[in-house]
Amino acid sequence: MLDSGAADLIFLVSAIVGGALLLITVLLDDILGGLLDFLDFDLGGTSLMPILLSFVAMFGIGGLLGTQVLGLSGAQASFVGVAFGAAGGALAWLLFRFLYSSETASPFSQEDLIGREAYVLVSIPRTAWGTISLEVEGTTQQYRATASEEIARGVMVRITGVAGNGLIVELPAAEPERTPSIDPTETH
């Protein structure tokens, strides 16, 4: 059996280490994310690490509550710690699942504009820079653009690629003229 002093030490270390690692995980996840990737499992859309760390921290707090406030033995306080740990892990799972579900989609990039048409605001000299305009995500945006041929102001162009922080454009291919087809079986 554990004596009260040893149990208190285990609970205290669990609360401090679990709480500190949980805080580090929450605050520095993007920086330290690669360090603990081998432990990074997914549980219903939520990383397992914050759930486990919440369990450990709350186990320690519950155990200390059991021994110090309720006057329980170390073994009895362990059951209180497990109950607190399960509640803390479940709460962490709910909170992190909510936070992960509220993340936005990947940010917009210029590659998303390829294939779209734009209006030339400032003429584009051959192999130099001009300016185009198009509606992106609900607002009119202006971008630097270059082309392999000279393009005058006021012309519609098609975006074909990205060059550094600018776009590559070209004149849209002219649609061939349609000639009326003559159907020999058709009578007038």
Accessible surface in RSA format (square Angstrom, percent):
REM  Atomic radii and reference values for relative SASA: ProtOr
REM  Chains: A
REM  Algorithm: Lee & Richards
REM  Probe-radius: 1.40
REM  Slices: 20
REM RES _ NUM      All-atoms   Total-Side   Main-Chain    Non-polar    All polar
REM                ABS   REL    ABS   REL    ABS   REL    ABS   REL    ABS   REL
RES MET A   1   211.93 109.8 127.36  84.3  84.57 201.4 127.49 108.4  84.44 111.9
RES LEU A   2    89.16  49.7  72.53  51.9  16.63  41.8  73.94  51.9  15.22  41.0
RES ASP A   3    96.06  67.3  84.08  83.7  11.98  28.3  48.33 113.7  47.73  47.6
RES SER A   4    64.62  54.6  57.83  77.2   6.79  15.6  41.08  87.5  23.54  33.0
RES GLY A   5    48.64  60.0   0.00   N/A  48.64  60.0  37.48 102.9  11.16  25.0
RES ALA A   6    38.84  35.7  30.81  47.5   8.04  18.3  35.98  50.7   2.86   7.6
RES ALA A   7     0.48   0.4   0.11   0.2   0.37   0.8   0.48   0.7   0.00   0.0
RES ASP A   8    27.16  19.0  26.64  26.5   0.52   1.2  16.44  38.7  10.72  10.7
RES LEU A   9   110.68  61.6 107.35  76.8   3.34   8.4 110.21  77.4   0.48   1.3
RES ILE A  10    81.77  46.5  77.86  58.0   3.92   9.4  81.28  58.5   0.49   1.3
RES PHE A  11     3.19   1.6   3.19   2.0   0.00   0.0   3.19   1.9   0.00   0.0
RES LEU A  12    82.08  45.7  82.08  58.7   0.00   0.0  82.08  57.6   0.00   0.0
RES VAL A  13    75.85  49.9  74.51  67.5   1.34   3.2  75.85  65.9   0.00   0.0
RES SER A  14    18.52  15.6  15.19  20.3   3.33   7.7   3.33   7.1  15.19  21.3
RES ALA A  15    16.33  15.0   9.74  15.0   6.59  15.0   9.97  14.0   6.36  16.8
RES ILE A  16   105.37  60.0  97.86  72.9   7.51  18.1 104.07  74.9   1.30   3.5
RES VAL A  17    72.02  47.4  69.74  63.1   2.29   5.5  72.02  62.6   0.00   0.0
RES GLY A  18     0.34   0.4   0.00   N/A   0.34   0.4   0.34   0.9   0.00   0.0
RES GLY A  19    27.55  34.0   0.00   N/A  27.55  34.0  22.17  60.8   5.38  12.0
RES ALA A  20    47.65  43.8  38.94  60.1   8.70  19.8  45.05  63.4   2.60   6.9
RES LEU A  21    80.28  44.7  80.03  57.3   0.26   0.6  80.03  56.2   0.26   0.7
RES LEU A  22    39.56  22.0  39.56  28.3   0.00   0.0  39.56  27.8   0.00   0.0
RES LEU A  23   105.61  58.8 102.64  73.4   2.97   7.5 105.28  73.9   0.33   0.9
RES ILE A  24    72.41  41.2  71.18  53.0   1.23   3.0  72.40  52.1   0.02   0.0
RES THR A  25    23.66  16.8  17.89  18.1   5.76  13.7  18.02  24.2   5.63   8.5
RES VAL A  26    76.26  50.2  54.09  49.0  22.17  53.4  57.59  50.0  18.67  50.6
RES LEU A  27   122.94  68.5  94.32  67.5  28.62  72.0  96.65  67.9  26.29  70.8
RES LEU A  28    72.31  40.3  71.42  51.1   0.89   2.2  72.31  50.8   0.00   0.0
RES ASP A  29    68.90  48.3  64.92  64.6   3.99   9.4  16.26  38.3  52.65  52.5
RES ASP A  30   143.61 100.6 109.45 108.9  34.16  80.8  38.60  90.8 105.01 104.7
RES ILE A  31   133.73  76.1 104.87  78.1  28.86  69.6 110.73  79.7  23.00  62.4
RES LEU A  32    58.64  32.7  56.09  40.1   2.55   6.4  56.50  39.7   2.14   5.8
RES GLY A  33    28.57  35.2   0.00   N/A  28.57  35.2  24.00  65.9   4.57  10.2
RES GLY A  34    59.80  73.8   0.00   N/A  59.80  73.8  31.35  86.0  28.45  63.7
RES LEU A  35   119.38  66.5 100.57  71.9  18.81  47.3 104.83  73.6  14.54  39.1
RES LEU A  36    77.96  43.4  76.18  54.5   1.78   4.5  76.72  53.9   1.24   3.3
RES ASP A  37    86.63  60.7  73.94  73.6  12.68  30.0  30.12  70.9  56.51  56.4
RES PHE A  38   147.26  73.7 119.23  73.8  28.03  72.9 130.84  79.3  16.42  47.0
RES LEU A  39    72.18  40.2  69.43  49.7   2.75   6.9  69.43  48.8   2.75   7.4
RES ASP A  40    79.93  56.0  55.56  55.3  24.38  57.6  12.28  28.9  67.65  67.5
RES PHE A  41   121.22  60.6 116.36  72.1   4.86  12.6 120.74  73.2   0.48   1.4
RES ASP A  42   109.44  76.7  78.36  78.0  31.08  73.5  37.24  87.7  72.20  72.0
RES LEU A  43    88.82  49.5  87.88  62.9   0.94   2.4  88.82  62.4   0.00   0.0
RES GLY A  44    49.46  61.0   0.00   N/A  49.46  61.0  34.80  95.5  14.67  32.8
RES GLY A  45    48.38  59.7   0.00   N/A  48.38  59.7  30.52  83.8  17.86  40.0
RES THR A  46     0.15   0.1   0.00   0.0   0.15   0.4   0.15   0.2   0.00   0.0
RES SER A  47    22.68  19.2  18.73  25.0   3.94   9.1  16.34  34.8   6.34   8.9
RES LEU A  48    41.44  23.1  41.44  29.6   0.00   0.0  41.44  29.1   0.00   0.0
RES MET A  49    24.35  12.6  24.21  16.0   0.15   0.3  14.30  12.2  10.06  13.3
RES PRO A  50     3.07   2.2   3.07   2.8   0.00   0.0   3.07   2.5   0.00   0.0
RES ILE A  51    18.74  10.7  18.74  14.0   0.00   0.0  18.74  13.5   0.00   0.0
RES LEU A  52    90.53  50.4  90.44  64.7   0.09   0.2  90.49  63.6   0.03   0.1
RES LEU A  53    18.20  10.1  18.20  13.0   0.00   0.0  18.20  12.8   0.00   0.0
RES SER A  54     7.30   6.2   6.49   8.7   0.81   1.9   4.93  10.5   2.36   3.3
RES PHE A  55    69.31  34.7  69.31  42.9   0.00   0.0  69.31  42.0   0.00   0.0
RES VAL A  56    56.09  36.9  55.31  50.1   0.78   1.9  56.09  48.7   0.00   0.0
RES ALA A  57     8.36   7.7   8.36  12.9   0.00   0.0   8.36  11.8   0.00   0.0
RES MET A  58    57.39  29.7  57.39  38.0   0.00   0.0  38.16  32.4  19.23  25.5
RES PHE A  59    39.22  19.6  39.22  24.3   0.00   0.0  39.22  23.8   0.00   0.0
RES GLY A  60     0.00   0.0   0.00   N/A   0.00   0.0   0.00   0.0   0.00   0.0
RES ILE A  61    83.76  47.7  81.94  61.0   1.82   4.4  82.71  59.6   1.05   2.9
RES GLY A  62     0.00   0.0   0.00   N/A   0.00   0.0   0.00   0.0   0.00   0.0
RES GLY A  63     0.00   0.0   0.00   N/A   0.00   0.0   0.00   0.0   0.00   0.0
RES LEU A  64    41.39  23.0  40.67  29.1   0.72   1.8  41.08  28.8   0.31   0.8
RES LEU A  65    61.95  34.5  57.57  41.2   4.38  11.0  61.21  43.0   0.74   2.0
RES GLY A  66     0.00   0.0   0.00   N/A   0.00   0.0   0.00   0.0   0.00   0.0
RES THR A  67    13.95   9.9   0.89   0.9  13.06  31.1   0.89   1.2  13.06  19.7
RES GLN A  68   115.64  64.7  84.00  61.4  31.64  75.3  33.87  72.1  81.76  62.0
RES VAL A  69   107.48  70.7  77.13  69.8  30.34  73.1  81.27  70.6  26.21  71.1
RES LEU A  70   102.95  57.3  75.84  54.3  27.12  68.2  80.28  56.4  22.68  61.0
RES GLY A  71    64.00  78.9   0.00   N/A  64.00  78.9  31.24  85.7  32.75  73.4
RES LEU A  72    55.23  30.8  46.50  33.3   8.74  22.0  47.95  33.7   7.29  19.6
RES SER A  73    55.13  46.6  43.23  57.7  11.90  27.4  48.13 102.5   7.00   9.8
RES GLY A  74     2.08   2.6   0.00   N/A   2.08   2.6   0.00   0.0   2.08   4.7
RES ALA A  75    38.77  35.6  31.09  48.0   7.67  17.5  36.94  52.0   1.83   4.9
RES GLN A  76    96.63  54.0  93.67  68.5   2.96   7.0  27.85  59.3  68.78  52.2
RES ALA A  77     0.00   0.0   0.00   0.0   0.00   0.0   0.00   0.0   0.00   0.0
RES SER A  78    32.91  27.8  32.87  43.9   0.04   0.1  21.75  46.3  11.16  15.6
RES PHE A  79   154.89  77.5 148.87  92.2   6.02  15.7 149.46  90.6   5.43  15.5
RES VAL A  80    32.21  21.2  28.56  25.9   3.66   8.8  32.10  27.9   0.11   0.3
RES GLY A  81     0.00   0.0   0.00   N/A   0.00   0.0   0.00   0.0   0.00   0.0
RES VAL A  82    74.84  49.2  74.84  67.8   0.00   0.0  74.84  65.0   0.00   0.0
RES ALA A  83    62.64  57.6  49.05  75.7  13.59  30.9  57.27  80.6   5.37  14.2
RES PHE A  84    66.64  33.3  64.20  39.8   2.44   6.3  66.61  40.4   0.03   0.1
RES GLY A  85     0.00   0.0   0.00   N/A   0.00   0.0   0.00   0.0   0.00   0.0
RES ALA A  86    57.89  53.2  46.57  71.9  11.32  25.7  53.08  74.7   4.81  12.7
RES ALA A  87    63.84  58.7  50.47  77.9  13.36  30.4  59.12  83.3   4.71  12.5
RES GLY A  88     7.95   9.8   0.00   N/A   7.95   9.8   5.87  16.1   2.07   4.6
RES GLY A  89     5.19   6.4   0.00   N/A   5.19   6.4   5.11  14.0   0.08   0.2
RES ALA A  90    54.26  49.9  45.79  70.7   8.47  19.3  52.05  73.3   2.21   5.8
RES LEU A  91   104.04  57.9 102.11  73.1   1.92   4.8 103.43  72.6   0.61   1.6
RES ALA A  92     7.37   6.8   4.29   6.6   3.08   7.0   6.96   9.8   0.40   1.1
RES TRP A  93    70.12  28.1  70.12  33.9   0.00   0.0  69.19  36.9   0.93   1.5
RES LEU A  94   102.00  56.8  96.81  69.3   5.19  13.0  97.00  68.1   5.00  13.5
RES LEU A  95    96.63  53.8  96.27  68.9   0.36   0.9  96.61  67.8   0.03   0.1
RES PHE A  96    29.16  14.6  29.16  18.1   0.00   0.0  29.16  17.7   0.00   0.0
RES ARG A  97   112.37  47.2 111.57  56.9   0.80   1.9  20.02  27.4  92.35  56.0
RES PHE A  98   136.55  68.3 131.36  81.4   5.20  13.5 136.01  82.5   0.55   1.6
RES LEU A  99    98.63  54.9  94.67  67.7   3.96   9.9  94.76  66.6   3.86  10.4
RES TYR A 100    76.24  35.6  65.08  37.0  11.16  29.0  52.70  39.6  23.54  29.0
RES SER A 101    88.63  74.9  50.25  67.1  38.38  88.4  49.27 104.9  39.36  55.1
RES SER A 102    69.84  59.0  39.61  52.9  30.24  69.7  37.06  78.9  32.78  45.9
RES GLU A 103   120.54  69.2  93.38  70.6  27.16  64.7  37.75  73.0  82.79  67.6
RES THR A 104   129.41  92.0 101.58 103.0  27.84  66.3  81.00 108.8  48.42  73.2
RES ALA A 105    90.03  82.8  62.54  96.5  27.49  62.5  75.04 105.7  14.99  39.7
RES SER A 106   101.44  85.7  72.63  96.9  28.81  66.4  47.40 100.9  54.04  75.7
RES PRO A 107   119.78  87.3  99.39  90.6  20.39  74.1 109.78  90.6  10.00  62.1
RES PHE A 108    71.53  35.8  41.65  25.8  29.88  77.7  45.71  27.7  25.82  73.9
RES SER A 109    45.23  38.2  39.38  52.6   5.85  13.5  35.76  76.2   9.46  13.3
RES GLN A 110    40.27  22.5  36.95  27.0   3.32   7.9  19.05  40.5  21.23  16.1
RES GLU A 111   103.56  59.5  93.00  70.4  10.56  25.1  48.64  94.1  54.92  44.8
RES ASP A 112    85.16  59.6  61.41  61.1  23.75  56.2  24.66  58.0  60.50  60.3
RES LEU A 113     0.01   0.0   0.01   0.0   0.00   0.0   0.01   0.0   0.00   0.0
RES ILE A 114    80.98  46.1  61.07  45.5  19.92  48.0  61.07  44.0  19.92  54.0
RES GLY A 115    38.50  47.5   0.00   N/A  38.50  47.5  26.42  72.5  12.08  27.1
RES ARG A 116    96.69  40.6  91.41  46.6   5.28  12.6  39.15  53.5  57.54  34.9
RES GLU A 117    78.01  44.8  61.56  46.6  16.46  39.2  18.90  36.5  59.12  48.3
RES ALA A 118     1.43   1.3   0.00   0.0   1.43   3.2   1.43   2.0   0.00   0.0
RES TYR A 119    83.72  39.1  83.42  47.5   0.30   0.8  58.80  44.2  24.92  30.7
RES VAL A 120     0.00   0.0   0.00   0.0   0.00   0.0   0.00   0.0   0.00   0.0
RES LEU A 121    45.62  25.4  41.64  29.8   3.99  10.0  41.64  29.2   3.99  10.7
RES VAL A 122    83.86  55.2  81.86  74.1   2.00   4.8  83.86  72.9   0.00   0.0
RES SER A 123    50.89  43.0  46.76  62.4   4.13   9.5  15.19  32.3  35.70  50.0
RES ILE A 124     0.03   0.0   0.00   0.0   0.03   0.1   0.03   0.0   0.00   0.0
RES PRO A 125    59.51  43.4  58.03  52.9   1.48   5.4  59.28  48.9   0.23   1.4
RES ARG A 126   158.42  66.5 145.48  74.2  12.94  30.8  38.37  52.4 120.05  72.8
RES THR A 127   100.31  71.3  71.03  72.0  29.28  69.8  52.93  71.1  47.39  71.6
RES ALA A 128    37.63  34.6  33.36  51.5   4.27   9.7  37.63  53.0   0.00   0.0
RES TRP A 129   100.25  40.2  79.33  38.4  20.92  49.1  55.35  29.5  44.89  72.8
RES GLY A 130     4.78   5.9   0.00   N/A   4.78   5.9   3.29   9.0   1.49   3.3
RES THR A 131    32.84  23.4  32.84  33.3   0.00   0.0  11.63  15.6  21.21  32.1
RES ILE A 132     0.00   0.0   0.00   0.0   0.00   0.0   0.00   0.0   0.00   0.0
RES SER A 133    13.52  11.4  11.27  15.0   2.26   5.2   1.53   3.3  12.00  16.8
RES LEU A 134    13.29   7.4   4.00   2.9   9.29  23.4  13.29   9.3   0.00   0.0
RES GLU A 135   108.24  62.1 100.46  76.0   7.78  18.5  28.37  54.9  79.88  65.2
RES VAL A 136     6.07   4.0   4.76   4.3   1.32   3.2   5.40   4.7   0.68   1.8
RES GLU A 137   138.68  79.6  93.53  70.8  45.14 107.5  54.64 105.7  84.03  68.6
RES GLY A 138    62.71  77.3   0.00   N/A  62.71  77.3  28.45  78.1  34.26  76.7
RES THR A 139    74.85  53.2  69.61  70.6   5.24  12.5  71.23  95.7   3.63   5.5
RES THR A 140   100.00  71.1  72.33  73.3  27.67  65.9  41.96  56.4  58.03  87.7
RES GLN A 141    67.28  37.6  64.83  47.4   2.45   5.8   5.23  11.1  62.05  47.1
RES GLN A 142   118.75  66.4  92.03  67.3  26.73  63.6  19.80  42.2  98.95  75.0
RES TYR A 143    29.84  13.9  24.23  13.8   5.61  14.6  24.77  18.6   5.07   6.3
RES ARG A 144   106.82  44.8 102.20  52.1   4.62  11.0  50.07  68.4  56.75  34.4
RES ALA A 145     0.00   0.0   0.00   0.0   0.00   0.0   0.00   0.0   0.00   0.0
RES THR A 146    22.31  15.9  22.31  22.6   0.00   0.0  16.35  22.0   5.96   9.0
RES ALA A 147     4.18   3.8   0.37   0.6   3.81   8.7   3.38   4.8   0.80   2.1
RES SER A 148    90.21  76.2  74.70  99.7  15.51  35.7  47.97 102.2  42.24  59.2
RES GLU A 149    76.61  44.0  76.23  57.7   0.38   0.9  25.63  49.6  50.98  41.6
RES GLU A 150   128.75  73.9 109.55  82.9  19.20  45.7  27.07  52.4 101.69  83.0
RES ILE A 151     2.35   1.3   0.54   0.4   1.80   4.3   2.35   1.7   0.00   0.0
RES ALA A 152    61.74  56.8  53.36  82.3   8.38  19.1  56.62  79.7   5.13  13.6
RES ARG A 153   161.06  67.6 141.09  71.9  19.97  47.5  44.99  61.5 116.07  70.3
RES GLY A 154    35.05  43.2   0.00   N/A  35.05  43.2  11.88  32.6  23.16  51.9
RES VAL A 155    49.52  32.6  45.33  41.0   4.19  10.1  49.52  43.0   0.00   0.0
RES MET A 156    88.61  45.9  83.63  55.3   4.99  11.9  74.12  63.0  14.49  19.2
RES VAL A 157     0.00   0.0   0.00   0.0   0.00   0.0   0.00   0.0   0.00   0.0
RES ARG A 158    87.85  36.9  87.85  44.8   0.00   0.0  25.81  35.3  62.05  37.6
RES ILE A 159     0.79   0.5   0.00   0.0   0.79   1.9   0.00   0.0   0.79   2.2
RES THR A 160    55.78  39.7  30.85  31.3  24.93  59.4  28.00  37.6  27.78  42.0
RES GLY A 161    10.57  13.0   0.00   N/A  10.57  13.0  10.57  29.0   0.00   0.0
RES VAL A 162    43.76  28.8  16.45  14.9  27.31  65.8  16.45  14.3  27.31  74.1
RES ALA A 163    31.86  29.3  22.59  34.9   9.27  21.1  30.31  42.7   1.55   4.1
RES GLY A 164    75.38  93.0   0.00   N/A  75.38  93.0  46.97 128.9  28.41  63.6
RES ASN A 165   109.72  75.7  94.27  91.1  15.45  37.2  39.36  94.7  70.36  68.0
RES GLY A 166     0.00   0.0   0.00   N/A   0.00   0.0   0.00   0.0   0.00   0.0
RES LEU A 167     0.00   0.0   0.00   0.0   0.00   0.0   0.00   0.0   0.00   0.0
RES ILE A 168    64.34  36.6  64.34  47.9   0.00   0.0  64.34  46.3   0.00   0.0
RES VAL A 169     2.36   1.6   0.00   0.0   2.36   5.7   0.00   0.0   2.36   6.4
RES GLU A 170    81.64  46.9  81.24  61.5   0.40   0.9  15.48  29.9  66.16  54.0
RES LEU A 171    68.23  38.0  58.42  41.8   9.81  24.7  58.42  41.0   9.81  26.4
RES PRO A 172    49.65  36.2  34.86  31.8  14.79  53.8  36.32  30.0  13.33  82.9
RES ALA A 173    97.46  89.6  66.00 101.8  31.47  71.6  76.35 107.5  21.11  55.9
RES ALA A 174    97.43  89.6  65.35 100.8  32.08  73.0  74.14 104.4  23.29  61.7
RES GLU A 175   146.93  84.4 124.30  94.0  22.63  53.9  49.19  95.1  97.75  79.8
RES PRO A 176   116.78  85.1  99.04  90.3  17.74  64.5 110.30  91.1   6.48  40.2
RES GLU A 177   166.64  95.7 138.33 104.7  28.31  67.4  57.45 111.1 109.19  89.1
RES ARG A 178   220.52  92.6 187.82  95.7  32.70  77.9  74.77 102.2 145.75  88.3
RES THR A 179   115.80  82.4  97.23  98.6  18.58  44.3  67.76  91.0  48.04  72.6
RES PRO A 180   124.55  90.8 101.64  92.7  22.91  83.3 112.90  93.2  11.65  72.4
RES SER A 181   108.94  92.1  78.23 104.4  30.72  70.8  51.56 109.8  57.39  80.4
RES ILE A 182   159.14  90.6 132.38  98.6  26.76  64.5 135.37  97.5  23.77  64.5
RES ASP A 183    73.03  51.2  61.74  61.4  11.29  26.7  22.18  52.2  50.84  50.7
RES PRO A 184   124.36  90.6  89.38  81.5  34.98 127.2  98.82  81.6  25.55 158.8
RES THR A 185   113.40  80.7  87.30  88.5  26.10  62.2  80.36 107.9  33.04  49.9
RES GLU A 186   104.33  59.9  85.64  64.8  18.69  44.5  32.20  62.3  72.13  58.9
RES THR A 187   124.99  88.9 100.87 102.3  24.12  57.5  73.05  98.1  51.94  78.5
RES HIS A 188   212.19 116.0 135.98  94.5  76.21 195.0 118.83 122.5  93.36 108.6
END  Absolute sums over single chains surface
CHAIN  1 A    12515.1      10113.8       2401.2       8349.6       4165.4
END  Absolute sums over all chains
TOTAL         12515.1      10113.8       2401.2       8349.6       4165.4
